[in-house]
Amino acid sequence: MAARIAAMIGKDPKPYQAEAERIGRAMRSYLLMPERGAFAEYRDLLGGQLLHPSYGLWTFYHTLDSKVPNRLEGARMALDLERHLRPIPIQGPGVPADRPYRVLPSTNWMPYSWSINNVVMGEVLHTALASWQAGRSDSAFELTKGALLASLYMGISPGNIGSMNYLDVNRREAQRDFADGSGVMARTLVEGLFGVRPDALARELLVRPGFPREWGHASLNHPSVTLAFRRDGQRERWTVEQPAAKFERLVLELPAASDRVVSVLADGKPVRWTVSADEVFAPRLRVELPFGRKSEVAIQWSGQPISAHAPAIAKTKDRDGFQRLRQGAFTWWQAASEPQAVARAACTLEAAPWTKGAPVRSRHVDLSPWFNDRVTELFKPGKYLSPRSPYVSLSLPSQGIGAWAGHVNAMTVIDDTGMRAQGGTLRLPNGLSFATPAASGAANVLFTSQWDNYPKQATVPLQGRAGRIYLLMAGSSNFMQSRIDNGEVVVTYADGTRGRLALRNPESWWPIEQDYFVDDYQFPYCGRLPVRVDLKTAKVRVLDPAALPQALLGKIDGGSATVFEMPLDRNKPLRSVELRTLANDVVIGLMGVTLD
């Protein structure tokens, strides 16, 4: 856009064009996930330069809105989104049930922080607009109507165009007086549903509607343009008017109602039409016309309705999971298979199995030579200063916890007095115990981190054989490190073979200061529930799926450690256990090791 404007006012467009091209190349080089056909949220500059694949809605809609992908790439992005986030259904008394109306959370990141994972009217509507841009008209309409139903009809302020809706499990309709959704709601209905997409610089008006297939009529009255559509049997009439002659050219890209065209008339005269190139999900007819104040286009269709199961064109190679189909006069790309409802199914949670069954025969590993800090020192003002990006100022506060919106000075006090009061041995269910220092000033944790404060990895030697290893661990994590491995525990045998335990947010790695809030839609958790040990009281909490969410404490006074179980090969002598921190921002600590 900047390059186009520069050329029009006599400036050099090349710097702007070059910058846009560099951004596009960088996105494809560093963020594109080719196996999914989607862009990741971000890639770390520091540390292991990890890719963060669990993208937010904003990454989906801004990428499409900025015209980064071509049509086929945009279609792949839309399909991946339908696999990625679990939709929240819009249901209830009096709510239309003719379609699966729904909304989406802005992310699936955990733990919750303000503006990170919410159900926001504007976010859902912008996603719907991007879905229309990607050719996914049915999904776009269902998201749009879902968002409007949830806020305008089902909210506590009827008719309100607000921010979050009642389905936000954490904030509900907080900030409903914020009219966040008004601008993008207008864009979604005008540009998406009615398909009115002006290019004022080129004086061209594109009309590319995304109506539900069963609609027989629709009209839009806007100060700058009026659009009316009506279908009677096999005949369609499209009328476009502009009060002022702002646009000199009118382009119609209209959904093909049937597979053959008898005639296309513009203001009563026959005009040339073409098949719109590279359409995905459904074919379109394209008409280009000079545009005065008003144009009326009449189309007489014939033949059979367009089918998504039309035959594929012989000897045409599939492209990224899409087949080239032909029916009558039309060709288009169709997904070889629709997204499976992977993200739609709720996860089945399990309790930690080691708390029942064969008793644990505990053999403690002495960690005292390798402890490098007290667990109470985890969060301190001004502690974590390097490494930090020289390019971005917005980052985790230096105390190691917090967020950008009102939480810059957030702090959690870690209190391990209950642990230290156990006389050197922490006892848990089913015979498991850990050795842990009792003296108040003694170091009681081995921390690793990508921060310069601690080593990135540390190794503790092991001896003998065991069928299981138990780990008492505590540390930090945050929503920017969600849905990736934050760290790992690697056990090495005497013969050099290894076993690995991933420490993944949220499936296995839980932050010290809180329990995760778990919800089937917005905060899905698909892992075994851990056993947690509250440091201030030494209370052992065996989380049970049947007791959720009441058993989850949210913020934990004094903090909480997590117990891990890792199966071993009892026939092999052990050499070592290694703790590694992989993700930036986090600190991972080992407080106890017990062999069984």
Steps between C-alpha positions, in 0.01 A plus 500: 500500500777745591679418173183566299442835670864599455481440125177700473654806667825485305716336765723195463291189582795259501598528871143426610460216255833351606403517867169325434678228304755451778222465757328240282821303447581510870153373592538207263858427605456521876130450579336285233416145610484325160360176638200693634477780247487760778725762656630455853450767764868589522854369501740588781793726418689378807581160647413205280301721260198280564193516277173561685240317287185570703396824330234745612203618296684824428777314318238335279296807412781755468690271264198462272392862535850606392475281189808294584366165372360420158156342478611141544729592789221699665268202469755276671526754781123499545490121517784491751321749724198268508728224630691728734249656743195332645186699411261607775140424392229766516195321634200571718125565510392696196843484339490390134625144455500483120880521493785432746535860614809547710773730624869442563743584781776735392764236592535179698793635703537430871506621771243776463606862485298800394451538121690178425222241490153647489181465298477838330235616256744698287753217484236252385360740241844580360562125476173464312606775258827318437308176446297673229823629350622139496185379322361317804158665479296255710743511792523879472123541515466264796770684694344837418150406603638321805678816612192715440272258683736474798529876547195670350240238589626286789701757694385692807493820292276408204604662174845574634809501280755450774823324578478157664182293511343279764687192375835633617552257785742727684363853453145447369364835374762720662554823305171463318493881483808493276381521137801303379301301249322781317758575231583143410132404518432754225790366294392139548145561384586739215823343371434141603130418484412744221848487349527873428875556472593843367838593353471877493856551375421298187141636488378141491220339699516124551182323611573148625207397721513220754129433552377164624413288200133474595441876506267622225532873560708755692563873489746750643449874529826680573574873458754416229338204325173310473488131415192287438476132408201284413467147368186362336551140398795493258503876452706743710503877502778709652462878530789725606467878544732779612364846591819668377706368211800405713564172320551470127517122481278231651616141544253233608626163625176314565446149638403254229144389574504229232757345270390669176427858395239585238560875498644795689343840433621837629231766481319280250797439269705178470846523661801273511552289809784273611560235761677667791850352517635289786184502710500272803206319664248623237516642146412855403395685189690822424366805319691825439305814409543874466316655794289813500237567762321167467551155349249218486626153414264213422624140484304209360636172635432147383618148572565347841584665834871516577618204708805480723524138385536578131756282316866593514666604176701207365878532496490804725741479789366570848644812663546505875199280565271662240355341187410680181132434427290562190123515468342632184656834409681546829826388659625560853711357781341291771655357816565129452368449853322726744667569836443221747343618822823459696465832679129448566529207739552566868804339654470209741701580811677241712626509856863417577511117492791455741289604800330159482621151418837358601661698785804709419826374651672832538876538456600864539764669285706758689472827306669724757831525305312625195247738655575856385231712669206516736160458336382815678741705285318420175322834458694812600485859367764578238633145497466384138676758285673302227488385235230727362413600145653832388205553266186454711436683825184309590613190688469312825558732799840460663360334814426193285121523518232738378352631176452814297156628604497612861731222615842653440571497873329169577670295767448164666661411832627142519491359854652154563465490879266202485748300294787581733291397800490138379828413669687425178251254350184590310253212507236449229234234425580136426844495660662775294731739684763759413806622685485879537706736724348612829742781591345839426798644315603192305473482124219265401464521123707452186385772259566506125395772258575679176548809719864567586419455870519121482652232277294389201540137606634299790586133551472291816667155509290192577592152615340158490182397324137610536162446340384856559647839582303762692578870477390784727515814289405867519550799274338755276311510174273747327254529215770603249658157547173309474448189286873435464760304695634735767766251598584133526639238734737252335602179676814336360582132556850357535487373140434852367131453420257761626145564611329839482226674696363814332413792726227657290269791579227413585493122459769427758681816612298708749609841636598520864267786592171355375300205377384518142140597446359219283205533262400270214478783247710801597766335716516138382728271696587163351734334743521313827417713797804541721552456869585837651673578828423839653829636629367712786304216662651184344144402413491235227222545246418203277297669226203290394303562177174436685573788739581762238481792486450534875833330576692760302609782726603761246755715680676298770610663822873428525518309172482134409737235367406222258574128523601315181522128433720365219519129413848346468651179367566300816749277317744782422744665745448874532760768429337843546193720494528830313275803534478735201307823452405550136263796492585861570351686799461191719696360792480127567602362837574152634433462874507124548580172322385157617559165330261205531 
